[in-house]
Amino acid sequence: MATIERFEDLDIWKEARLLSKEIIWLSKNTELKTDYKLRDQIKNASGSVMDNIAEEFERDGNLEFRQFLSIAKGSAGESRSQLYRIYDSEYISEEELSSLVNRYLNLSKRIANFIIYLNKNEFKGNKFK
């Protein structure tokens, strides 16, 4: 695996950002915009995925990074669950639901695989030298 120097270079962060941007678009351009609580919940959860990846990357330690990746993965699951609530409220179509859920599932798998990679890596981060 190539050395990653910035969280912005992580593919999982890039995908989390794209998904967050789609949620923001939905919150502005569908009837979700008037469901303030659900709108804010999914915006917060989707933003939390990318934010947790970024926050821990900046802390420079694999041990804590795995924990924050686990939190990011949990936020991806929370976002998926809220997408079902948005669909059940008839704010998005079944096709939109399916597409977004599948992208979040894929992101969760990629985060899990990255956690596995870090578990196998002996380097624990500069702060643990």
C-alpha positions in Angstrom: 0.0 0.0 0.0 1.4 3.4 -0.9 2.2 5.9 1.8 -0.8 8.2 2.5 0.3 11.6 3.8 -3.1 13.3 4.0 -6.5 12.1 4.9 -7.7 13.7 1.6 -5.8 11.0 -0.2 -7.7 8.1 1.4 -10.2 6.6 -1.0 -12.6 5.9 1.9 -12.6 9.5 2.9 -13.2 10.6 -0.7 -16.2 8.3 -1.0 -17.6 9.4 2.4 -17.3 13.0 1.2 -19.2 12.2 -2.1 -22.0 10.5 -0.1 -22.2 13.4 2.3 -22.5 15.8 -0.6 -25.4 13.7 -2.0 -27.1 13.8 1.4 -26.7 17.6 1.5 -28.2 17.8 -2.0 -31.2 15.7 -0.9 -31.6 17.9 2.1 -31.9 20.9 -0.1 -33.8 19.6 -3.1 -36.4 17.2 -1.8 -39.2 17.4 0.8 -36.6 16.2 3.3 -35.7 19.9 3.6 -38.9 20.4 5.7 -38.4 17.4 8.0 -35.8 19.2 10.1 -35.0 16.5 12.6 -34.5 13.7 10.1 -32.7 16.1 7.7 -30.3 17.1 10.4 -29.8 13.5 11.7 -28.8 12.2 8.3 -26.6 15.2 7.5 -24.8 14.7 10.8 -24.4 10.9 10.4 -23.1 11.2 6.8 -20.7 14.0 7.8 -19.5 11.9 10.8 -18.2 9.2 8.5 -15.7 11.5 6.7 -15.0 13.5 9.9 -14.0 10.5 12.0 -11.7 9.3 9.2 -10.1 12.7 9.0 -9.9 13.3 12.8 -8.0 10.2 13.6 -5.8 10.2 10.6 -4.5 13.6 11.9 -3.7 12.0 15.3 -1.0 9.8 13.8 -1.6 6.5 15.5 -2.9 3.2 14.1 -4.3 2.0 17.4 -6.7 5.0 17.8 -7.2 5.1 14.0 -8.8 1.7 14.0 -11.2 2.8 16.8 -12.2 5.9 14.8 -12.6 3.9 11.6 -15.0 1.7 13.6 -17.0 4.8 14.6 -17.0 5.9 11.0 -18.3 2.5 9.9 -21.0 2.8 12.5 -22.0 6.2 11.2 -22.2 4.7 7.7 -24.7 2.1 9.1 -26.6 4.9 10.8 -26.8 6.8 7.5 -28.1 3.6 5.8 -30.8 3.2 8.4 -31.9 6.8 8.1 -32.0 6.4 4.3 -34.8 3.8 4.9 -36.6 6.3 7.0 -36.3 8.9 4.3 -37.6 6.4 1.7 -40.5 5.4 4.1 -41.4 9.1 4.4 -41.5 9.2 0.5 -38.8 11.7 0.1 -36.7 9.6 -2.2 -37.5 6.9 -4.8 -36.7 3.2 -4.4 -34.0 3.6 -7.0 -32.4 6.4 -5.1 -32.6 4.4 -1.9 -31.1 1.3 -3.5 -28.2 3.3 -5.0 -27.3 5.1 -1.8 -27.7 2.0 0.4 -25.4 0.0 -1.9 -22.8 2.8 -1.9 -22.9 3.0 1.9 -22.6 -0.8 2.1 -19.6 -0.7 -0.2 -18.0 2.0 1.9 -18.6 0.0 5.1 -16.9 -3.0 3.5 -13.9 -0.8 2.4 -13.6 0.6 5.9 -13.7 -2.9 7.4 -11.0 -4.0 5.0 -8.8 -1.0 6.0 -9.3 -1.9 9.7 -8.1 -5.5 8.9 -5.1 -4.1 7.0 -4.2 -1.9 10.0 -4.6 -4.8 12.4 -2.0 -6.8 10.4 0.4 -3.8 10.2 3.0 -3.8 13.0 3.5 0.0 12.7 1.4 1.5 15.5 1.9 5.2 14.5 4.6 7.8 15.3 3.1 8.6 18.7 3.7 5.0 19.8 7.4 4.8 18.9 
